[in-house]
Amino acid sequence: MEIIHVSAECYPVAKAGGLGDVVGALPKYQHDLGHVAKVVMPMYRTKFLAANEFDVVHKGYTHLHNYWFNYTIIKERTNKLGFDLYLVDIFGLLDREKIYGYDDDVERFTAFQIAVVDWMVSWAHQPDIIHVHDHHTALIPFMVKYCFAYQKLQNIATVLTIHNGQYQGQTGMDKTVLIPAWDPWKRGLLEWAGALNPLACGIRCAWKVTTVSPTYLEEMRYSSAGLEPLLEYEKGKCSGILNGIDTVVWNPATDRYLVEDHTDVHYDITTAEEGKQKNKARLCQKYNLDPKKPLITFIGRLVGDKGADLLPQVIEESFYYIGRKMNFFILGSGLPEIEGRLQGIRGLSRGDYNTYIGYDEALSHLIYAGADFILMPSRVEPCGLNQMYALRYGTVPVVRNTGGLHDTVIDYGDKDGYGIRFNHATVGDMTHGIWRSVELFQQQEMLREIRQRMMQLDFSWETSVRAYLDLYDRARHGG
Ligand SMILES: Nc1ncnc2c1ncn2[C@@H]1O[C@H](COP(=O)(O)OP(=O)(O)O[C@H]2O[C@H](CO)[C@@H](O)[C@H](O)[C@H]2O)[C@@H](O)[C@H]1O
């Protein structure tokens, strides 16, 4: 099968979160099973671009309403990522350092999608599947079906994966003029709740829709930022497929970020205790924390969906009610008020709290390796990768029982369990989770046993990749 993934992110080219991880891994595993998997993404000005060699494969000229633009498609020369990588360059729109966050993001991602389909129309052959990811690429299923210029592509099966349904890309209906001439009778497919809603449009127009865990699909039917009735209506074509993790990138025995001049800080299941101690010592030394106390961490976007707004109060209350028995370390960036509060409470630290505000891939790997616990108090968690990375690195996930966290973490109090689960994204529930972490840390023998159990778990792409292939087959042949 030939599968074209269209995405705004792909690790290691450009990543802002879990979307990048998934699009950097899934095609690789599809390729390993003998399929042709291609990734098409915008050509941002990232380090990857400067550090690698590319060939120009296509040049085109098209338009975004009355703005005509040239675009260029370049292909990474060596296929070093394990799949064919294509980057779309549009001068003045995509040639920026950051992925998101510009005033003209609607125009940028619409132009990107137009360039992708315009290029595909010129192909001599047709791929079997166009797989789009999240709202930035979710207009493509509509465009190939109803834009007059792209009719040649209308029989290609389209699949939309929802990595996070909270972000839908809504904008004014006036922006529909940006989409090249389309069947006016289909206007209703673009509109949801009075706005142009690319995610809702993708859910309606894609041949199949997936969410990144089965539980999240269930949850979306009663809580999905306004899309509930749509998910209920379209449930026949939706399925939940749990993400896997890239076990080559995320392996404590070979992790390229775990390097310390001349000291081997890698570890596997047989050397986990010692290996984690060494990484913890490095982390604690660097950030002025106490390696004798449990190290409880958080990595992620500092937004309400991740429960990050609760962290400052939880940390303060934990110190007050449980005592200074633990360290906290937070890595993240997001809403300025949460960043500010987390930085503000650094004044409370007695060598047991610190934070790094920003995005740092290498530091995140050191945290998975060196921490004892990772906190995920998410209000919404479509799948969550942090807990799966943590499990592979022998770090106990302390999670709210929701979405993909429900599907991947069993409380250590239950049969064959290994994590700590709590039910509500509240300060009380989280603080109780922290208290249980501190208690568990004091029972070192049990913690060792749990660590062994966690590190044996298999969250590789193996199963999920087959589920996607099966879904593609059903999309192509009906069913
Ligand atoms: N400041 C920082 N520095 C370094 N690394 C950082 C970082 N902040 C986050 N990361 C990294 O970004 C990734 C986060 O992935 P998640 O899947 O947990 O969340 P995200 O909400 O981005 O993804 C969405 O898509 C994914 C993929 O489908 C779903 O798992 C998830 O539930 C959904 O919300 C991890 O690799 C993490 O280490």
The ligand as a Gaussian input file, in Angstrom:
#p B3LYP/6-31G(d) Opt

LIG

0 1
 N        8.689000      21.481000      27.379000
 C        8.976000      20.341000      26.778000
 N       10.258000      19.990000      26.515000
 C       10.543000      18.820000      25.914000
 N        9.623000      17.910000      25.527000
 C        8.349000      18.221000      25.751000
 C        7.943000      19.433000      26.385000
 N        6.589000      19.450000      26.461000
 C        6.162000      18.313000      25.912000
 N        7.219000      17.572000      25.489000
 C        7.175000      16.289000      24.791000
 O        6.051000      16.345000      23.892000
 C        5.399000      15.089000      23.889000
 C        4.033000      15.260000      24.530000
 O        3.252000      14.302000      24.084000
 P        1.780000      13.989000      24.631000
 O        1.292000      12.881000      23.809000
 O        1.860000      13.675000      26.065000
 O        0.968000      15.347000      24.500000
 P        0.365000      16.349000      23.382000
 O       -0.727000      17.021000      24.093000
 O        1.425000      17.193000      22.812000
 O       -0.177000      15.442000      22.196000
 C       -1.467000      15.168000      21.626000
 O       -1.215000      14.153000      20.631000
 C       -0.609000      12.995000      21.189000
 C       -0.240000      12.086000      20.038000
 O       -1.348000      11.470000      19.478000
 C       -1.498000      12.341000      22.227000
 O       -0.763000      11.287000      22.830000
 C       -1.892000      13.358000      23.296000
 O       -2.805000      12.790000      24.212000
 C       -2.484000      14.586000      22.627000
 O       -2.843000      15.578000      23.582000
 C        6.289000      14.125000      24.641000
 O        7.255000      13.604000      23.765000
 C        6.960000      15.064000      25.661000
 O        8.166000      14.548000      26.154000

